[in-house]
Amino acid sequence: MIAALCLSCSEQKAEITAEHAAKEYYDMLFAGDYAGFTAAMFFPDSIPETYHRQLIANAAMFAARQKEMHNGVREVRIIGSKTDSLSSTAQAFLLLCYGDSLKEEIVVPMTKHNGKWFMR
């Protein structure tokens, strides 16, 4: 019984960690830290520098588009997450609150590598 309770607590902690990591990464994106947002993506192998620069440019274009279409994202809220502790993966559910009062739910696939959550 105690082992089941401890396992339950560790799974909840993993969920909180994954969803908070996802929120932190999206906060970085909308604050203009496109390199930081890109660094939070999981790549099991190294990627070419040209591809890395393209990812940073895509993040910047995405944020600029949200600013143009919706007056930017004023807040990122955590809705919850679902974690698969066996495969060290999670789905973080976030709510993007736009400057024009619209809201959008997004799902951020996450993977845990060396004790840290990354976006997939």
Phi and psi in radians as a Rosetta constraint file:
Dihedral C 1 N 2 CA 2 C 2 CIRCULARHARMONIC -1.149 0.35
Dihedral N 2 CA 2 C 2 N 3 CIRCULARHARMONIC -0.679 0.35
Dihedral C 2 N 3 CA 3 C 3 CIRCULARHARMONIC -1.090 0.35
Dihedral N 3 CA 3 C 3 N 4 CIRCULARHARMONIC -0.713 0.35
Dihedral C 3 N 4 CA 4 C 4 CIRCULARHARMONIC -1.124 0.35
Dihedral N 4 CA 4 C 4 N 5 CIRCULARHARMONIC -0.699 0.35
Dihedral C 4 N 5 CA 5 C 5 CIRCULARHARMONIC -1.123 0.35
Dihedral N 5 CA 5 C 5 N 6 CIRCULARHARMONIC -0.763 0.35
Dihedral C 5 N 6 CA 6 C 6 CIRCULARHARMONIC -1.112 0.35
Dihedral N 6 CA 6 C 6 N 7 CIRCULARHARMONIC -0.713 0.35
Dihedral C 6 N 7 CA 7 C 7 CIRCULARHARMONIC -1.098 0.35
Dihedral N 7 CA 7 C 7 N 8 CIRCULARHARMONIC -0.738 0.35
Dihedral C 7 N 8 CA 8 C 8 CIRCULARHARMONIC -1.070 0.35
Dihedral N 8 CA 8 C 8 N 9 CIRCULARHARMONIC -0.760 0.35
Dihedral C 8 N 9 CA 9 C 9 CIRCULARHARMONIC -1.125 0.35
Dihedral N 9 CA 9 C 9 N 10 CIRCULARHARMONIC -0.716 0.35
Dihedral C 9 N 10 CA 10 C 10 CIRCULARHARMONIC -1.187 0.35
Dihedral N 10 CA 10 C 10 N 11 CIRCULARHARMONIC -0.601 0.35
Dihedral C 10 N 11 CA 11 C 11 CIRCULARHARMONIC -1.163 0.35
Dihedral N 11 CA 11 C 11 N 12 CIRCULARHARMONIC -0.700 0.35
Dihedral C 11 N 12 CA 12 C 12 CIRCULARHARMONIC -1.128 0.35
Dihedral N 12 CA 12 C 12 N 13 CIRCULARHARMONIC -0.720 0.35
Dihedral C 12 N 13 CA 13 C 13 CIRCULARHARMONIC -1.085 0.35
Dihedral N 13 CA 13 C 13 N 14 CIRCULARHARMONIC -0.715 0.35
Dihedral C 13 N 14 CA 14 C 14 CIRCULARHARMONIC -1.087 0.35
Dihedral N 14 CA 14 C 14 N 15 CIRCULARHARMONIC -0.706 0.35
Dihedral C 14 N 15 CA 15 C 15 CIRCULARHARMONIC -1.093 0.35
Dihedral N 15 CA 15 C 15 N 16 CIRCULARHARMONIC -0.808 0.35
Dihedral C 15 N 16 CA 16 C 16 CIRCULARHARMONIC -1.081 0.35
Dihedral N 16 CA 16 C 16 N 17 CIRCULARHARMONIC -0.733 0.35
Dihedral C 16 N 17 CA 17 C 17 CIRCULARHARMONIC -1.094 0.35
Dihedral N 17 CA 17 C 17 N 18 CIRCULARHARMONIC -0.783 0.35
Dihedral C 17 N 18 CA 18 C 18 CIRCULARHARMONIC -1.123 0.35
Dihedral N 18 CA 18 C 18 N 19 CIRCULARHARMONIC -0.789 0.35
Dihedral C 18 N 19 CA 19 C 19 CIRCULARHARMONIC -1.238 0.35
Dihedral N 19 CA 19 C 19 N 20 CIRCULARHARMONIC -0.617 0.35
Dihedral C 19 N 20 CA 20 C 20 CIRCULARHARMONIC -1.220 0.35
Dihedral N 20 CA 20 C 20 N 21 CIRCULARHARMONIC -0.622 0.35
Dihedral C 20 N 21 CA 21 C 21 CIRCULARHARMONIC -1.114 0.35
Dihedral N 21 CA 21 C 21 N 22 CIRCULARHARMONIC -0.779 0.35
Dihedral C 21 N 22 CA 22 C 22 CIRCULARHARMONIC -1.055 0.35
Dihedral N 22 CA 22 C 22 N 23 CIRCULARHARMONIC -0.769 0.35
Dihedral C 22 N 23 CA 23 C 23 CIRCULARHARMONIC -1.076 0.35
Dihedral N 23 CA 23 C 23 N 24 CIRCULARHARMONIC -0.778 0.35
Dihedral C 23 N 24 CA 24 C 24 CIRCULARHARMONIC -1.023 0.35
Dihedral N 24 CA 24 C 24 N 25 CIRCULARHARMONIC -0.750 0.35
Dihedral C 24 N 25 CA 25 C 25 CIRCULARHARMONIC -1.140 0.35
Dihedral N 25 CA 25 C 25 N 26 CIRCULARHARMONIC -0.736 0.35
Dihedral C 25 N 26 CA 26 C 26 CIRCULARHARMONIC -1.253 0.35
Dihedral N 26 CA 26 C 26 N 27 CIRCULARHARMONIC -0.554 0.35
Dihedral C 26 N 27 CA 27 C 27 CIRCULARHARMONIC -1.080 0.35
Dihedral N 27 CA 27 C 27 N 28 CIRCULARHARMONIC -0.712 0.35
Dihedral C 27 N 28 CA 28 C 28 CIRCULARHARMONIC -1.072 0.35
Dihedral N 28 CA 28 C 28 N 29 CIRCULARHARMONIC -0.767 0.35
Dihedral C 28 N 29 CA 29 C 29 CIRCULARHARMONIC -1.011 0.35
Dihedral N 29 CA 29 C 29 N 30 CIRCULARHARMONIC -0.879 0.35
Dihedral C 29 N 30 CA 30 C 30 CIRCULARHARMONIC -1.395 0.35
Dihedral N 30 CA 30 C 30 N 31 CIRCULARHARMONIC -0.141 0.35
Dihedral C 30 N 31 CA 31 C 31 CIRCULARHARMONIC -1.583 0.35
Dihedral N 31 CA 31 C 31 N 32 CIRCULARHARMONIC -0.063 0.35
Dihedral C 31 N 32 CA 32 C 32 CIRCULARHARMONIC 1.688 0.35
Dihedral N 32 CA 32 C 32 N 33 CIRCULARHARMONIC 0.112 0.35
Dihedral C 32 N 33 CA 33 C 33 CIRCULARHARMONIC -1.574 0.35
Dihedral N 33 CA 33 C 33 N 34 CIRCULARHARMONIC 1.285 0.35
Dihedral C 33 N 34 CA 34 C 34 CIRCULARHARMONIC -1.213 0.35
Dihedral N 34 CA 34 C 34 N 35 CIRCULARHARMONIC -0.600 0.35
Dihedral C 34 N 35 CA 35 C 35 CIRCULARHARMONIC -1.185 0.35
Dihedral N 35 CA 35 C 35 N 36 CIRCULARHARMONIC -0.693 0.35
Dihedral C 35 N 36 CA 36 C 36 CIRCULARHARMONIC -1.130 0.35
Dihedral N 36 CA 36 C 36 N 37 CIRCULARHARMONIC -0.727 0.35
Dihedral C 36 N 37 CA 37 C 37 CIRCULARHARMONIC -1.070 0.35
Dihedral N 37 CA 37 C 37 N 38 CIRCULARHARMONIC -0.778 0.35
Dihedral C 37 N 38 CA 38 C 38 CIRCULARHARMONIC -1.171 0.35
Dihedral N 38 CA 38 C 38 N 39 CIRCULARHARMONIC -0.627 0.35
Dihedral C 38 N 39 CA 39 C 39 CIRCULARHARMONIC -1.153 0.35
Dihedral N 39 CA 39 C 39 N 40 CIRCULARHARMONIC -0.330 0.35
Dihedral C 39 N 40 CA 40 C 40 CIRCULARHARMONIC -1.487 0.35
Dihedral N 40 CA 40 C 40 N 41 CIRCULARHARMONIC 0.055 0.35
Dihedral C 40 N 41 CA 41 C 41 CIRCULARHARMONIC -1.555 0.35
Dihedral N 41 CA 41 C 41 N 42 CIRCULARHARMONIC 2.448 0.35
Dihedral C 41 N 42 CA 42 C 42 CIRCULARHARMONIC -1.559 0.35
Dihedral N 42 CA 42 C 42 N 43 CIRCULARHARMONIC 2.153 0.35
Dihedral C 42 N 43 CA 43 C 43 CIRCULARHARMONIC -2.236 0.35
Dihedral N 43 CA 43 C 43 N 44 CIRCULARHARMONIC 1.988 0.35
Dihedral C 43 N 44 CA 44 C 44 CIRCULARHARMONIC -1.097 0.35
Dihedral N 44 CA 44 C 44 N 45 CIRCULARHARMONIC -0.427 0.35
Dihedral C 44 N 45 CA 45 C 45 CIRCULARHARMONIC -2.116 0.35
Dihedral N 45 CA 45 C 45 N 46 CIRCULARHARMONIC 2.868 0.35
Dihedral C 45 N 46 CA 46 C 46 CIRCULARHARMONIC -1.196 0.35
Dihedral N 46 CA 46 C 46 N 47 CIRCULARHARMONIC 2.670 0.35
Dihedral C 46 N 47 CA 47 C 47 CIRCULARHARMONIC -2.032 0.35
Dihedral N 47 CA 47 C 47 N 48 CIRCULARHARMONIC 2.682 0.35
Dihedral C 47 N 48 CA 48 C 48 CIRCULARHARMONIC -1.102 0.35
Dihedral N 48 CA 48 C 48 N 49 CIRCULARHARMONIC 2.578 0.35
Dihedral C 48 N 49 CA 49 C 49 CIRCULARHARMONIC -1.026 0.35
Dihedral N 49 CA 49 C 49 N 50 CIRCULARHARMONIC -0.633 0.35
Dihedral C 49 N 50 CA 50 C 50 CIRCULARHARMONIC -1.124 0.35
Dihedral N 50 CA 50 C 50 N 51 CIRCULARHARMONIC -0.689 0.35
Dihedral C 50 N 51 CA 51 C 51 CIRCULARHARMONIC -1.179 0.35
Dihedral N 51 CA 51 C 51 N 52 CIRCULARHARMONIC -0.687 0.35
Dihedral C 51 N 52 CA 52 C 52 CIRCULARHARMONIC -1.051 0.35
Dihedral N 52 CA 52 C 52 N 53 CIRCULARHARMONIC -0.776 0.35
Dihedral C 52 N 53 CA 53 C 53 CIRCULARHARMONIC -1.114 0.35
Dihedral N 53 CA 53 C 53 N 54 CIRCULARHARMONIC -0.635 0.35
Dihedral C 53 N 54 CA 54 C 54 CIRCULARHARMONIC -1.135 0.35
Dihedral N 54 CA 54 C 54 N 55 CIRCULARHARMONIC -0.696 0.35
Dihedral C 54 N 55 CA 55 C 55 CIRCULARHARMONIC -1.096 0.35
Dihedral N 55 CA 55 C 55 N 56 CIRCULARHARMONIC -0.733 0.35
Dihedral C 55 N 56 CA 56 C 56 CIRCULARHARMONIC -1.108 0.35
Dihedral N 56 CA 56 C 56 N 57 CIRCULARHARMONIC -0.769 0.35
Dihedral C 56 N 57 CA 57 C 57 CIRCULARHARMONIC -1.102 0.35
Dihedral N 57 CA 57 C 57 N 58 CIRCULARHARMONIC -0.694 0.35
Dihedral C 57 N 58 CA 58 C 58 CIRCULARHARMONIC -1.116 0.35
Dihedral N 58 CA 58 C 58 N 59 CIRCULARHARMONIC -0.710 0.35
Dihedral C 58 N 59 CA 59 C 59 CIRCULARHARMONIC -1.089 0.35
Dihedral N 59 CA 59 C 59 N 60 CIRCULARHARMONIC -0.746 0.35
Dihedral C 59 N 60 CA 60 C 60 CIRCULARHARMONIC -1.114 0.35
Dihedral N 60 CA 60 C 60 N 61 CIRCULARHARMONIC -0.734 0.35
Dihedral C 60 N 61 CA 61 C 61 CIRCULARHARMONIC -1.142 0.35
Dihedral N 61 CA 61 C 61 N 62 CIRCULARHARMONIC -0.691 0.35
Dihedral C 61 N 62 CA 62 C 62 CIRCULARHARMONIC -1.087 0.35
Dihedral N 62 CA 62 C 62 N 63 CIRCULARHARMONIC -0.825 0.35
Dihedral C 62 N 63 CA 63 C 63 CIRCULARHARMONIC -1.105 0.35
Dihedral N 63 CA 63 C 63 N 64 CIRCULARHARMONIC -0.706 0.35
Dihedral C 63 N 64 CA 64 C 64 CIRCULARHARMONIC -1.126 0.35
Dihedral N 64 CA 64 C 64 N 65 CIRCULARHARMONIC -0.673 0.35
Dihedral C 64 N 65 CA 65 C 65 CIRCULARHARMONIC -1.130 0.35
Dihedral N 65 CA 65 C 65 N 66 CIRCULARHARMONIC -0.713 0.35
Dihedral C 65 N 66 CA 66 C 66 CIRCULARHARMONIC -1.139 0.35
Dihedral N 66 CA 66 C 66 N 67 CIRCULARHARMONIC -0.634 0.35
Dihedral C 66 N 67 CA 67 C 67 CIRCULARHARMONIC -1.153 0.35
Dihedral N 67 CA 67 C 67 N 68 CIRCULARHARMONIC -0.724 0.35
Dihedral C 67 N 68 CA 68 C 68 CIRCULARHARMONIC -1.186 0.35
Dihedral N 68 CA 68 C 68 N 69 CIRCULARHARMONIC -0.764 0.35
Dihedral C 68 N 69 CA 69 C 69 CIRCULARHARMONIC -1.426 0.35
Dihedral N 69 CA 69 C 69 N 70 CIRCULARHARMONIC -0.635 0.35
Dihedral C 69 N 70 CA 70 C 70 CIRCULARHARMONIC -2.258 0.35
Dihedral N 70 CA 70 C 70 N 71 CIRCULARHARMONIC 0.274 0.35
Dihedral C 70 N 71 CA 71 C 71 CIRCULARHARMONIC 1.154 0.35
Dihedral N 71 CA 71 C 71 N 72 CIRCULARHARMONIC 0.488 0.35
Dihedral C 71 N 72 CA 72 C 72 CIRCULARHARMONIC 1.406 0.35
Dihedral N 72 CA 72 C 72 N 73 CIRCULARHARMONIC 3.112 0.35
Dihedral C 72 N 73 CA 73 C 73 CIRCULARHARMONIC -1.824 0.35
Dihedral N 73 CA 73 C 73 N 74 CIRCULARHARMONIC 2.071 0.35
Dihedral C 73 N 74 CA 74 C 74 CIRCULARHARMONIC -1.555 0.35
Dihedral N 74 CA 74 C 74 N 75 CIRCULARHARMONIC -0.382 0.35
Dihedral C 74 N 75 CA 75 C 75 CIRCULARHARMONIC -2.765 0.35
Dihedral N 75 CA 75 C 75 N 76 CIRCULARHARMONIC 2.534 0.35
Dihedral C 75 N 76 CA 76 C 76 CIRCULARHARMONIC -2.023 0.35
Dihedral N 76 CA 76 C 76 N 77 CIRCULARHARMONIC 2.133 0.35
Dihedral C 76 N 77 CA 77 C 77 CIRCULARHARMONIC -1.982 0.35
Dihedral N 77 CA 77 C 77 N 78 CIRCULARHARMONIC 2.579 0.35
Dihedral C 77 N 78 CA 78 C 78 CIRCULARHARMONIC -1.518 0.35
Dihedral N 78 CA 78 C 78 N 79 CIRCULARHARMONIC 2.252 0.35
Dihedral C 78 N 79 CA 79 C 79 CIRCULARHARMONIC -1.694 0.35
Dihedral N 79 CA 79 C 79 N 80 CIRCULARHARMONIC -0.752 0.35
Dihedral C 79 N 80 CA 80 C 80 CIRCULARHARMONIC 2.880 0.35
Dihedral N 80 CA 80 C 80 N 81 CIRCULARHARMONIC -2.932 0.35
Dihedral C 80 N 81 CA 81 C 81 CIRCULARHARMONIC -2.787 0.35
Dihedral N 81 CA 81 C 81 N 82 CIRCULARHARMONIC 2.861 0.35
Dihedral C 81 N 82 CA 82 C 82 CIRCULARHARMONIC -2.282 0.35
Dihedral N 82 CA 82 C 82 N 83 CIRCULARHARMONIC 2.168 0.35
Dihedral C 82 N 83 CA 83 C 83 CIRCULARHARMONIC -2.032 0.35
Dihedral N 83 CA 83 C 83 N 84 CIRCULARHARMONIC 2.419 0.35
Dihedral C 83 N 84 CA 84 C 84 CIRCULARHARMONIC -1.906 0.35
Dihedral N 84 CA 84 C 84 N 85 CIRCULARHARMONIC 1.711 0.35
Dihedral C 84 N 85 CA 85 C 85 CIRCULARHARMONIC -1.189 0.35
Dihedral N 85 CA 85 C 85 N 86 CIRCULARHARMONIC -0.414 0.35
Dihedral C 85 N 86 CA 86 C 86 CIRCULARHARMONIC -1.185 0.35
Dihedral N 86 CA 86 C 86 N 87 CIRCULARHARMONIC -0.683 0.35
Dihedral C 86 N 87 CA 87 C 87 CIRCULARHARMONIC -1.766 0.35
Dihedral N 87 CA 87 C 87 N 88 CIRCULARHARMONIC 0.061 0.35
Dihedral C 87 N 88 CA 88 C 88 CIRCULARHARMONIC 0.962 0.35
Dihedral N 88 CA 88 C 88 N 89 CIRCULARHARMONIC 0.754 0.35
Dihedral C 88 N 89 CA 89 C 89 CIRCULARHARMONIC -2.196 0.35
Dihedral N 89 CA 89 C 89 N 90 CIRCULARHARMONIC 2.825 0.35
Dihedral C 89 N 90 CA 90 C 90 CIRCULARHARMONIC -2.686 0.35
Dihedral N 90 CA 90 C 90 N 91 CIRCULARHARMONIC 2.815 0.35
Dihedral C 90 N 91 CA 91 C 91 CIRCULARHARMONIC -2.081 0.35
Dihedral N 91 CA 91 C 91 N 92 CIRCULARHARMONIC 2.048 0.35
Dihedral C 91 N 92 CA 92 C 92 CIRCULARHARMONIC -1.690 0.35
Dihedral N 92 CA 92 C 92 N 93 CIRCULARHARMONIC 2.294 0.35
Dihedral C 92 N 93 CA 93 C 93 CIRCULARHARMONIC -1.842 0.35
Dihedral N 93 CA 93 C 93 N 94 CIRCULARHARMONIC 2.079 0.35
Dihedral C 93 N 94 CA 94 C 94 CIRCULARHARMONIC -2.097 0.35
Dihedral N 94 CA 94 C 94 N 95 CIRCULARHARMONIC 2.732 0.35
Dihedral C 94 N 95 CA 95 C 95 CIRCULARHARMONIC -2.053 0.35
Dihedral N 95 CA 95 C 95 N 96 CIRCULARHARMONIC 2.084 0.35
Dihedral C 95 N 96 CA 96 C 96 CIRCULARHARMONIC -1.588 0.35
Dihedral N 96 CA 96 C 96 N 97 CIRCULARHARMONIC 2.117 0.35
Dihedral C 96 N 97 CA 97 C 97 CIRCULARHARMONIC -1.805 0.35
Dihedral N 97 CA 97 C 97 N 98 CIRCULARHARMONIC 1.921 0.35
Dihedral C 97 N 98 CA 98 C 98 CIRCULARHARMONIC -1.444 0.35
Dihedral N 98 CA 98 C 98 N 99 CIRCULARHARMONIC 2.803 0.35
Dihedral C 98 N 99 CA 99 C 99 CIRCULARHARMONIC -1.141 0.35
Dihedral N 99 CA 99 C 99 N 100 CIRCULARHARMONIC -0.377 0.35
Dihedral C 99 N 100 CA 100 C 100 CIRCULARHARMONIC -1.651 0.35
Dihedral N 100 CA 100 C 100 N 101 CIRCULARHARMONIC 0.294 0.35
Dihedral C 100 N 101 CA 101 C 101 CIRCULARHARMONIC 1.378 0.35
Dihedral N 101 CA 101 C 101 N 102 CIRCULARHARMONIC 0.001 0.35
Dihedral C 101 N 102 CA 102 C 102 CIRCULARHARMONIC -1.329 0.35
Dihedral N 102 CA 102 C 102 N 103 CIRCULARHARMONIC 2.730 0.35
Dihedral C 102 N 103 CA 103 C 103 CIRCULARHARMONIC -2.310 0.35
Dihedral N 103 CA 103 C 103 N 104 CIRCULARHARMONIC 2.562 0.35
Dihedral C 103 N 104 CA 104 C 104 CIRCULARHARMONIC -2.452 0.35
Dihedral N 104 CA 104 C 104 N 105 CIRCULARHARMONIC 2.265 0.35
Dihedral C 104 N 105 CA 105 C 105 CIRCULARHARMONIC -1.494 0.35
Dihedral N 105 CA 105 C 105 N 106 CIRCULARHARMONIC 2.373 0.35
Dihedral C 105 N 106 CA 106 C 106 CIRCULARHARMONIC -2.264 0.35
Dihedral N 106 CA 106 C 106 N 107 CIRCULARHARMONIC 2.725 0.35
Dihedral C 106 N 107 CA 107 C 107 CIRCULARHARMONIC -1.991 0.35
Dihedral N 107 CA 107 C 107 N 108 CIRCULARHARMONIC 2.227 0.35
Dihedral C 107 N 108 CA 108 C 108 CIRCULARHARMONIC -1.965 0.35
Dihedral N 108 CA 108 C 108 N 109 CIRCULARHARMONIC 1.892 0.35
Dihedral C 108 N 109 CA 109 C 109 CIRCULARHARMONIC -1.203 0.35
Dihedral N 109 CA 109 C 109 N 110 CIRCULARHARMONIC 2.311 0.35
Dihedral C 109 N 110 CA 110 C 110 CIRCULARHARMONIC -2.182 0.35
Dihedral N 110 CA 110 C 110 N 111 CIRCULARHARMONIC 2.686 0.35
Dihedral C 110 N 111 CA 111 C 111 CIRCULARHARMONIC -2.404 0.35
Dihedral N 111 CA 111 C 111 N 112 CIRCULARHARMONIC 2.502 0.35
Dihedral C 111 N 112 CA 112 C 112 CIRCULARHARMONIC -1.726 0.35
Dihedral N 112 CA 112 C 112 N 113 CIRCULARHARMONIC 2.213 0.35
Dihedral C 112 N 113 CA 113 C 113 CIRCULARHARMONIC -2.384 0.35
Dihedral N 113 CA 113 C 113 N 114 CIRCULARHARMONIC 2.164 0.35
Dihedral C 113 N 114 CA 114 C 114 CIRCULARHARMONIC 0.912 0.35
Dihedral N 114 CA 114 C 114 N 115 CIRCULARHARMONIC 0.694 0.35
Dihedral C 114 N 115 CA 115 C 115 CIRCULARHARMONIC 1.415 0.35
Dihedral N 115 CA 115 C 115 N 116 CIRCULARHARMONIC 0.068 0.35
Dihedral C 115 N 116 CA 116 C 116 CIRCULARHARMONIC -2.149 0.35
Dihedral N 116 CA 116 C 116 N 117 CIRCULARHARMONIC 2.471 0.35
Dihedral C 116 N 117 CA 117 C 117 CIRCULARHARMONIC -1.489 0.35
Dihedral N 117 CA 117 C 117 N 118 CIRCULARHARMONIC 2.349 0.35
Dihedral C 117 N 118 CA 118 C 118 CIRCULARHARMONIC -2.232 0.35
Dihedral N 118 CA 118 C 118 N 119 CIRCULARHARMONIC 2.724 0.35
Dihedral C 118 N 119 CA 119 C 119 CIRCULARHARMONIC -1.384 0.35
Dihedral N 119 CA 119 C 119 N 120 CIRCULARHARMONIC 2.469 0.35
